[in-house]
Amino acid sequence: MKPLLEVTPDGLYCAQGDFYVDPWCPVERAVITHAHSDHARPGSKRYLTSAPGVGVLRARMGSDACIEAVAHEDTLDIGGVRVSLHPAGHILGSAQVRLEHAGEVWVVSGDYKIERDRTSEAFEPIRCHTFVTESTFGLPIYRWRPQPEVFSQINSWWRGNQTAGKASVVFAYSLGKAQRLIAGVDPSIGPIFCHGAVQKMNEVYRESGVPLPATLYAGDAERGYDWSRALIVAPPSCNGSIWMRKFHPASTAFASGWMRVRGTRRRRSLDRGFALSDHADWPGLLGAIEATGAQQVLVTHGYRAPLVKWLGEHGLEARTLETRFENEEETD
Amino acid sequence: MKLFADLYTALDETTKTSLKTEALTTYFAAAPPADAVWAIHFLIGRRPKRLIETRKLVEWAIAEAGVPPWLFDESYQAVGDLAETISLLLPDPQYSTDLPLHYWVEERLLPLARWEDDRRRESLVSAWREMNDSQRFVWNKLITGAFRVGVSQSLVVRALAQVSGVAAPVISHRLMGDWQPSPEFYTRLIARESEDADVSRPYPFFLAYPIEGSVDQLGDISEWQIEWKWDGIRSQLVRRNWRTFIWSRGEELVTERFPELEALGALLPEGTVIDGEILPWRGGHPLPFAQMQRRIGRKVLGPKILADVPVVILAYDLLEWNGRDIREQPIEERRAKLAALTDSTRDSGRLILSPVVTPASWEDLTALRRESRDRKVEGFMLKRHGSPYRVGRRRGDWWKWKIEPFSIDAVLLYAQPGSGRRASLFTDYTFGVWDGDKLVPFAKAYSGLTDDEIRKVDAFVRRNTIEKFGPVRSVKPELVFELAFEGIQRSPRHRSGIAVRFPRIARWREDKPAAEADSLETIRALLPPG
């Protein structure tokens, strides 16, 4: 039987329904797992996304893009393929795509996270025959500490900086991680300022019904503002930029799963690294794969080879899928 | 162990000296002597001999982590550090430990060397089960003998001095030699009064400012004692209690680096302190300073390097004589006593009285100064007759009159951000000179521009970046700077084939296009013959 999805030059293609999942080139019809730029690219004629994700996808694709929403409980028929979207827990509106055709069920995970947080819908395990999984943190060295522990580290770093008279600048990917961070810290400690890119996404989250503590646009502060009590949330690309100068003296930190490893922390010459990830850790990946009951597992972006080998040793048919999704440190 | 792991984390998290010192003082203020002494032991880079074979450690870690060996290897490749890989792979601890560092070191770490494998394994695994991530990491580093953290010995000394109120040179001295990491040692280390407190202590160095204006404004030349300015390691040789101590100007005890000078000390009378310059020396002339650097770089001083690069002390001054501090005596009297000492030890060939020059006029001195480079000196030291030996850098009695530095025009090729206050500015530059129609990197320089100029160069770098290599950017070769430097030598390790000493930016040549910068050929012409 022909597989439900194949890698083509334009992206992951479902021939039976004539549509793509997260295509990397402009196509007629794109089903989108989530709005990060390596999964949602501009130029396609029609986009399908989960209802909670419309706002963020719109913000990324522009007001002209043709975006259709499907509620999590609904199923669409696209060319005879039953398509439904299920929460992936990665960012607001992130979804796993479930495809069913002639009794065969495939699920494309997109990026996913098992831990619950207030800014995205909780990951939902879906039974399937074939599971297409990410493997960003597909090594057993990646095991996340419980979120309350990480946030308590962040809070005490922030308080410590206040005592030392320093601004607290934390770098976090502007869509998803930044909002999760803002929702997770203790806003009673001090004011939260955001870089424009982050502030824009905060608004989209709020408009989509996700409550966030009050945040201020860093550009609005008057000249000579005393930043020493503030938490400033900025995208990682700001590190070392001219924009950073006004916060001096500042302590800098990065919130990312990559910060689990000391070398990655040190290479960035930041004061602190907080291992807070929007991806599944190693136990998370293994647990999620097992819960699908899938016999066939196709592994995309990340530490593909180790995960494939591990799954093979544990009796699954696993192989890698060469996609163009990325695993930059910037995006976690 | 918890306190020590916290200290490690705090030191590891920052590159700022002030924060490191703070972390160290906090630790030493809280740690009991039995722990503090081990912390010092590890922080200053002492480590136990190999305790266990890496292969066995990995085998036991793999079993405890429950991962197949190939996955351990994959993980190790991603992490790049064995101790860390193990600590990241082990399951979460089942207990927690409040046991102190000295227990872990004395009862669990050091015995590994003599235990049988079964007992080693049992002990290691139970240690892992009690420790959290950061404790395990430090523990594994201690076991693998790879414990290293970014603090220098002098930083540890500074922190101990702050905590104890004992002067840093005293702490520094007490840390020398072959001490045992016992609580008693620690107590002696930070004790305010101690028998040995004054035995080694050097005097604060008297340092000179560069001459301001022209020399003839210094009055009659006959009022000055004039010596050549040598380029070596300014030092004090201390002989007291039948022991010799050699201190560098950075208040570092370097006795062990110069065994021949330690031997020289034995020829000196009890209670002698000499201020001088340690120089690599042969046949009445200094060897190039690079030879000295070669020697300083050695961990172990073998007979070959001692024979290749012999050192002497060019004696400038006598600070203590017959156990008496004579710094207030006039310089002529001190020098007379010093001359007697150098005479009495002449046969050793290690102690040479710094020669004085006696030109009739400032004009003659100026002419003589032109010979400086050929004589392998940096110019003159001018010391007023009748002057005492003062403390620190002072104007008036002593001046240095250095030769003009070399200078060339070079093109900015690479820039990278500085640290600290300059962290978000491109302040560290690499400059190139022409080699045919190509620019080759020639020297790095970090200072010399005003804040305003730095901002302008920073803006240029950001707008004219060609490529990024990590933090380093290559830029369009347009900006020309005049670089000054003190010495120049051939160097196979540099792409240009040339190494310069103390390069810095003299000024920004905004008037010069890159094409008019100097060439490698021009610079080669500055090389000393040979």
Chai-1 contact restraints between the chains, C-beta under 6 A:
chainA,res_idxA,chainB,res_idxB,connection_type,confidence,min_distance_angstrom,max_distance_angstrom,comment,restraint_id
A,L139,B,S75,contact,1.0,0.0,6.0,A-B,restraint_1
A,L139,B,A78,contact,1.0,0.0,6.0,A-B,restraint_2
A,P140,B,V67,contact,1.0,0.0,6.0,A-B,restraint_3
A,P140,B,L89,contact,1.0,0.0,6.0,A-B,restraint_4
A,I141,B,S75,contact,1.0,0.0,6.0,A-B,restraint_5
A,I141,B,V79,contact,1.0,0.0,6.0,A-B,restraint_6
A,I141,B,L88,contact,1.0,0.0,6.0,A-B,restraint_7
A,G240,B,P417,contact,1.0,0.0,6.0,A-B,restraint_8
A,G240,B,S424,contact,1.0,0.0,6.0,A-B,restraint_9
A,M244,B,S424,contact,1.0,0.0,6.0,A-B,restraint_10
A,R245,B,S424,contact,1.0,0.0,6.0,A-B,restraint_11
A,V261,B,V79,contact,1.0,0.0,6.0,A-B,restraint_12
A,R262,B,E84,contact,1.0,0.0,6.0,A-B,restraint_13
A,G263,B,G80,contact,1.0,0.0,6.0,A-B,restraint_14
A,P306,B,E74,contact,1.0,0.0,6.0,A-B,restraint_15
